[in-house]
Amino acid sequence: MPYYRIQLAQKLLSEGVPLQDCAEQVGYQSLAAFTRAFQRVTQKNPSQFM
């Protein structure tokens, strides 16, 4: 499940969706939790991905 959410987040980020909005759209309550999950899956933080 987290992999699907992170893949969706990567798509949203590549489309220019701001980090906070992206985190909320894929179901994370906080930006910190989203960042940790993103790093765990991709080995990069979301701002590096952007």
LOKOLVO-921959 format. One record per residue (C-alpha): x, y, z; residue number from 1; residue in three letters. Coordinates in pm, whole numbers, plus 50000, padded with zeros to 5 digits. Layout:
! residues N
@X: X Y: Y Z: Z kolti: NUM loba: ALA
...
***
This chain:
! residues 50
@X: 50000 Y: 50000 Z: 50000 kolti: 1 loba: MET
@X: 50266 Y: 50262 Z: 50081 kolti: 2 loba: PRO
@X: 50432 Y: 50195 Z: 49746 kolti: 3 loba: TYR
@X: 50115 Y: 50283 Z: 49557 kolti: 4 loba: TYR
@X: 50071 Y: 50602 Z: 49760 kolti: 5 loba: ARG
@X: 50432 Y: 50704 Z: 49697 kolti: 6 loba: ILE
@X: 50400 Y: 50633 Z: 49324 kolti: 7 loba: GLN
@X: 50092 Y: 50854 Z: 49316 kolti: 8 loba: LEU
@X: 50281 Y: 51119 Z: 49515 kolti: 9 loba: ALA
@X: 50568 Y: 51110 Z: 49261 kolti: 10 loba: GLN
@X: 50317 Y: 51170 Z: 48982 kolti: 11 loba: LYS
@X: 50158 Y: 51461 Z: 49169 kolti: 12 loba: LEU
@X: 50496 Y: 51616 Z: 49253 kolti: 13 loba: LEU
@X: 50608 Y: 51589 Z: 48891 kolti: 14 loba: SER
@X: 50291 Y: 51779 Z: 48795 kolti: 15 loba: GLU
@X: 50388 Y: 52061 Z: 49031 kolti: 16 loba: GLY
@X: 50153 Y: 51991 Z: 49323 kolti: 17 loba: VAL
@X: 50296 Y: 52150 Z: 49642 kolti: 18 loba: PRO
@X: 50436 Y: 51908 Z: 49904 kolti: 19 loba: LEU
@X: 50171 Y: 51969 Z: 50170 kolti: 20 loba: GLN
@X: 49887 Y: 51928 Z: 49919 kolti: 21 loba: ASP
@X: 50048 Y: 51617 Z: 49777 kolti: 22 loba: CYS
@X: 50084 Y: 51461 Z: 50122 kolti: 23 loba: ALA
@X: 49718 Y: 51526 Z: 50200 kolti: 24 loba: GLU
@X: 49597 Y: 51397 Z: 49862 kolti: 25 loba: GLN
@X: 49772 Y: 51063 Z: 49906 kolti: 26 loba: VAL
@X: 49639 Y: 51022 Z: 50260 kolti: 27 loba: GLY
@X: 49906 Y: 51139 Z: 50504 kolti: 28 loba: TYR
@X: 49802 Y: 51340 Z: 50808 kolti: 29 loba: GLN
@X: 50136 Y: 51518 Z: 50837 kolti: 30 loba: SER
@X: 50413 Y: 51629 Z: 50608 kolti: 31 loba: LEU
@X: 50668 Y: 51461 Z: 50837 kolti: 32 loba: ALA
@X: 50501 Y: 51120 Z: 50803 kolti: 33 loba: ALA
@X: 50479 Y: 51164 Z: 50427 kolti: 34 loba: PHE
@X: 50847 Y: 51261 Z: 50405 kolti: 35 loba: THR
@X: 50956 Y: 50957 Z: 50608 kolti: 36 loba: ARG
@X: 50750 Y: 50719 Z: 50394 kolti: 37 loba: ALA
@X: 50872 Y: 50882 Z: 50073 kolti: 38 loba: PHE
@X: 51236 Y: 50848 Z: 50182 kolti: 39 loba: GLN
@X: 51186 Y: 50488 Z: 50289 kolti: 40 loba: ARG
@X: 51050 Y: 50393 Z: 49945 kolti: 41 loba: VAL
@X: 51258 Y: 50611 Z: 49711 kolti: 42 loba: THR
@X: 51577 Y: 50676 Z: 49912 kolti: 43 loba: GLN
@X: 51526 Y: 51049 Z: 49840 kolti: 44 loba: LYS
@X: 51330 Y: 51315 Z: 50017 kolti: 45 loba: ASN
@X: 51038 Y: 51474 Z: 49827 kolti: 46 loba: PRO
@X: 51218 Y: 51803 Z: 49766 kolti: 47 loba: SER
@X: 51509 Y: 51615 Z: 49605 kolti: 48 loba: GLN
@X: 51260 Y: 51436 Z: 49381 kolti: 49 loba: PHE
@X: 51105 Y: 51762 Z: 49269 kolti: 50 loba: MET
***
